[in-house]
Amino acid sequence: SRRLMEKDEAFYDHDQWEQEALAILEKRGQEPLTYNVIAQSINWVLGTERRTRTDYKILPRNKQALASAEKKSHLLKYLGDVNKTEFHVSRSFADAAKVGIGWIESGIQDDTEGEPVYERYESWRNIIYDTAASEQDLSDARFIFRTKWVDVDTACAMFPDRKGIVEASTSSHAEWGAFLDRHGDEPMDSQEYAADQAAQQYNSIEHGSYTRDRVRLIEAWFKIPTMEQRMAGGEFSGEIYDPESLGHQVSVSSGMAEVRPRLTQRVYVMVMTLTGVLWMSPSPYRHNKYPFTPIWGYRKAKDSTPYGIIRGMISAQKDINKRLSKALAIITERRLIRLQCYEGLD
């Protein structure tokens, strides 16, 4: 599914000819023309989404909540402006239109980095989720992984107690990740590895680029069934009890709610590499949900794998390219007509 998604995205980016077909055309001396109808169609869809953007609007359930709902609408509008949420949503929508799924991350951060609450785009290439989940929001998923490349010195500063694991993961992650980015999710043998390293060295010398040590961190969000103290009744009913929450304390002390033990799918977060674990703890969010929101294009009925608008246009796009390339070759090629006369014939 991910390879097909990568192919869909490549067709939008004008990369529409397979290497075997390009080799045949080059041998013939035929020009590989690309008339990208897919990009024109997708750009129209993306432009329509940008022209129809809407702002948050909180609606009150009764007249008493009218003023509170209006303040919340203003707050969400402010957060959307400072976080540039509309641009992140558009990028996620673009992924959904092209490959079938886009992602938005919603979370909290240190207030020294900006507003405590943030929303931002995340590439579908960095997310691996539980494909057995059926809900649209993936609330029934057992795990969601997010991978990210980080400089080694930055990773060591983030996890000083796990510096040895970070340094041990540097070479293996850099080689493994770089190879997968270029060749897909397949292992490489010794000859492929040697050729890949030689190509990297050549490109570094030829183009004057440089390399630096990086490590691929894996951020794992997953659920573990545990017995948790949860609120029953009152305004915070269903939430995991937080003894440091003033609202929880008031609800329990006033008798409006009580705390009961319940079997809960508790969300945990872990940061790791292929070598070892760097950090693990329960989710810092009281809502006990994943911080990633999927934006879907289409999903197959058979296995719920995502696909976008491009998937159904690839065959027609290939036909257009091949017809135009062949037509140009027929028009421009030089032809020689030879007439031969035979004795005894008029």
C-alpha positions in Angstrom: 0.0 0.0 0.0 2.8 2.5 0.9 4.6 1.7 -2.4 1.4 2.4 -4.3 1.0 5.7 -2.4 4.6 6.6 -3.3 3.9 5.9 -6.9 0.8 8.1 -6.8 2.8 11.0 -5.4 5.5 10.5 -8.0 2.9 10.8 -10.8 1.8 14.2 -9.4 5.5 15.2 -9.3 5.9 14.5 -13.1 7.9 11.3 -12.5 5.6 9.0 -14.6 8.0 6.8 -16.6 9.4 3.5 -15.3 13.1 3.0 -15.6 12.6 0.0 -17.9 10.4 2.0 -20.3 12.9 4.9 -20.2 15.7 2.6 -21.2 13.7 1.2 -24.2 12.9 4.8 -25.4 16.5 5.9 -25.0 17.6 2.9 -27.1 15.1 3.8 -29.8 16.0 7.5 -29.7 12.4 8.3 -28.7 11.5 11.3 -26.5 9.7 10.3 -23.2 7.0 13.0 -23.2 5.0 13.7 -20.1 1.7 15.6 -20.4 0.7 15.8 -16.7 -3.1 15.7 -16.7 -3.1 14.4 -13.1 -1.3 17.4 -11.7 -3.8 19.8 -13.3 -6.7 17.9 -11.9 -5.2 17.7 -8.4 -4.2 21.4 -8.4 -7.9 22.2 -9.1 -9.0 20.2 -6.1 -6.3 21.7 -3.9 -7.3 25.2 -5.0 -10.9 24.6 -4.2 -10.0 23.5 -0.7 -8.0 26.7 -0.2 -10.8 28.9 -1.4 -13.3 27.3 0.9 -11.4 27.5 4.2 -13.6 28.0 7.3 -12.9 29.2 10.9 -13.8 27.4 14.1 -17.2 28.1 15.5 -18.3 26.8 18.9 -22.1 26.5 19.3 -23.7 26.7 22.8 -26.0 24.0 24.0 -28.2 26.6 25.9 -28.5 30.3 26.4 -26.4 30.3 29.5 -23.4 29.0 27.6 -23.6 31.6 24.8 -20.9 33.9 26.2 -18.6 31.0 27.0 -19.0 29.5 23.5 -18.1 32.9 21.9 -15.0 33.2 24.0 -13.9 29.6 23.0 -14.5 30.5 19.3 -12.2 33.5 19.7 -9.6 31.4 21.5 -9.6 28.8 18.8 -9.3 31.5 16.1 -6.3 33.0 17.9 -4.6 29.6 18.2 -5.3 28.9 14.6 -3.7 32.2 13.6 -0.6 31.8 15.6 -0.1 28.2 14.6 -1.0 28.9 11.0 -3.3 25.9 11.2 -5.0 26.5 7.9 -1.8 26.0 6.0 -1.0 22.8 7.9 -4.6 21.5 7.2 -4.1 22.3 3.5 -0.9 20.3 3.4 -2.6 17.4 5.1 -5.5 17.7 2.7 -3.1 17.6 -0.2 -1.7 14.3 1.0 -5.2 12.9 1.4 -6.0 13.9 -2.2 -2.8 12.5 -3.6 -2.1 9.3 -1.7 -5.3 8.8 0.4 -4.3 10.0 3.9 -2.8 13.1 5.6 -2.0 13.7 9.2 -2.3 16.6 11.7 -0.5 16.6 15.0 -2.2 18.3 18.0 -0.3 18.7 21.2 1.3 20.9 23.9 4.8 22.3 24.1 6.9 24.4 26.3 5.6 28.0 26.2 9.1 29.2 25.4 8.7 27.8 21.9 5.5 29.6 21.3 1.9 29.0 22.3 1.5 26.0 24.6 -1.1 24.4 22.2 -0.1 23.7 18.7 -1.3 22.0 15.5 1.0 21.1 12.7 1.3 18.9 9.6 3.0 15.5 9.6 4.1 13.7 6.4 2.4 10.4 5.7 5.8 8.9 5.1 6.7 9.4 8.8 3.6 7.7 10.2 3.0 3.9 10.6 -0.4 3.0 12.1 -2.3 -0.1 13.1 -3.9 -1.2 9.9 -6.3 -3.5 11.8 -8.1 -0.4 13.1 -11.5 0.4 11.5 -12.6 3.7 13.1 -12.0 6.9 11.0 -10.2 8.6 13.9 -8.1 5.4 14.6 -9.4 5.4 18.2 -9.4 1.6 18.1 -5.8 1.4 16.9 -3.3 -0.3 19.2 -0.4 1.8 18.1 0.8 4.7 16.0 4.5 5.2 15.2 6.1 8.4 14.0 9.8 8.4 12.8 12.0 11.4 12.6 15.7 12.1 11.7 17.6 14.1 14.3 21.2 15.2 14.5 23.2 13.1 16.9 24.3 16.0 19.1 20.7 17.1 19.4 19.5 13.5 20.3 22.3 13.3 22.9 21.2 16.6 24.5 17.6 15.4 24.6 18.5 12.0 26.2 21.8 12.5 28.0 21.4 9.3 30.1 21.0 7.3 26.8 24.0 8.8 25.0 25.5 5.4 24.4 22.3 4.1 22.7 22.1 7.1 20.5 25.7 6.9 19.4 25.4 3.1 18.8 22.4 3.8 16.6 24.0 6.5 14.4 25.6 4.4 11.7 23.0 1.7 11.4 20.1 4.1 11.2 21.8 6.5 8.8 22.7 3.7 6.4 19.4 1.8 6.8 17.2 4.8 6.6 19.0 6.4 3.6 18.8 3.1 1.7 15.1 2.6 2.4 14.4 6.2 1.2 15.9 5.4 -2.2 15.1 1.7 -2.7 12.0 0.8 -0.6 11.4 -1.5 2.4 13.7 -4.3 1.3 17.0 -5.5 2.8 20.2 -5.0 0.9 23.0 -7.5 0.3 26.7 -6.7 0.5 27.0 -5.7 -3.2 24.0 -3.4 -3.0 25.4 -1.8 0.1 28.8 -1.2 -1.5 27.2 0.3 -4.6 25.0 2.5 -2.5 27.9 3.8 -0.4 30.0 4.4 -3.5 27.1 6.4 -5.1 26.7 8.5 -1.9 30.5 9.3 -1.9 30.4 10.2 -5.6 27.5 12.5 -5.2 29.1 14.2 -2.1 32.3 14.9 -4.1 30.6 15.7 -7.4 28.1 18.2 -6.0 30.1 19.6 -3.1 27.7 18.4 -0.5 28.5 17.3 3.0 27.2 14.7 5.4 26.6 14.8 9.2 25.8 12.1 11.7 22.1 11.7 12.3 20.0 9.1 14.1 16.5 8.0 13.3 14.2 8.3 16.3 11.0 6.3 16.5 8.2 7.8 18.6 5.8 5.0 19.5 2.3 5.7 20.9 0.6 2.5 22.0 -2.1 1.2 24.3 -1.7 -1.2 27.3 -4.8 -2.5 29.1 -4.5 -1.4 32.8 -6.7 -0.7 35.8 -7.1 3.1 36.1 -8.9 5.3 38.5 -11.6 7.1 36.4 -14.1 9.8 37.0 -17.8 8.7 37.2 -20.5 11.4 36.9 -20.1 15.2 36.8 -18.5 17.4 34.2 -15.4 15.2 33.9 -17.1 11.8 33.7 -15.0 9.2 31.9 -11.7 11.0 32.3 -8.7 9.4 34.1 -8.5 10.8 37.6 -5.8 13.4 38.0 -5.1 14.2 41.7 -3.4 17.4 40.7 -6.4 18.7 38.7 -8.4 21.3 40.7 -11.6 20.5 38.7 -11.3 16.8 39.6 -10.7 17.5 43.2 -13.7 19.9 43.4 -16.0 17.4 41.6 -15.1 14.6 44.0 -15.1 16.6 47.2 -18.5 18.1 46.4 -20.1 14.7 45.7 -20.9 15.5 42.1 -18.5 12.7 40.9 -16.7 9.7 42.3 -13.6 7.8 41.4 -13.9 4.2 40.3 -11.4 1.7 39.1 -11.9 0.6 35.5 -10.1 -1.5 32.9 -8.7 1.1 30.5 -6.6 1.0 27.3 -4.0 3.3 28.7 -2.0 5.2 26.1 1.8 5.2 26.6 4.5 7.0 24.6 8.0 5.7 24.0 11.0 7.1 22.1 13.4 4.5 20.8 15.9 3.5 18.1 16.5 0.1 16.6 19.2 -0.4 19.3 17.2 0.4 22.4 14.7 2.5 24.4 15.5 6.2 25.1 12.4 7.2 27.1 9.0 5.8 28.1 6.0 7.1 30.2 2.2 7.2 30.2 0.7 9.7 27.8 1.1 13.3 29.1 -2.4 14.1 27.8 -5.4 13.7 30.0 -7.7 12.8 27.1 -5.9 9.4 26.8 -6.0 9.6 23.0 -3.4 9.7 20.2 -2.1 13.2 19.3 -2.3 12.4 15.5 -5.5 13.0 13.5 -5.8 11.2 10.1 -7.4 13.0 7.2 -8.7 10.4 4.8 -9.2 10.5 1.1 -10.6 7.1 0.2 -10.2 3.6 1.8 -10.5 0.2 0.2 -13.5 -1.9 1.3 -11.3 -5.0 1.4 -8.5 -4.0 3.8 -9.2 -0.3 4.6 -5.9 0.8 3.0 -5.9 4.5 1.8 -5.8 5.7 -1.8 -6.3 9.1 -3.4 -7.7 10.6 -6.5 -4.5 9.8 -8.5 -4.9 6.0 -8.2 -7.8 5.8 -10.7 -6.0 8.2 -13.2 -2.7 6.5 -13.6 -3.8 4.1 -16.4 -5.2 7.0 -18.5 -2.1 9.1 -17.8 0.2 6.3 -19.0 -1.9 6.0 -22.2 -1.6 9.7 -22.9 2.1 9.8 -22.4 2.8 6.8 -24.6 0.5 8.0 -27.4 2.1 11.4 -27.4 5.6 10.0 -27.3 4.8 7.6 -30.2 3.1 10.3 -32.3 6.1 12.6 -32.0 8.4 9.8 -33.0 6.4 9.0 -36.1 6.2 12.6 -37.1 9.9 13.4 -36.7 11.5 10.2 -37.9 13.1 10.2 -41.3 11.6 7.7 -43.9 13.1 6.4 -47.1 10.9 5.0 -49.8 12.7 2.9 -52.5 11.2 2.1 -55.9 12.5 -1.0 -57.7 11.8 -1.7 -61.3 11.8 -5.2 -62.9 12.6 -6.0 -66.5 9.6 -7.1 -68.6 7.1 -5.1 -66.5 5.4 -1.9 -67.7 
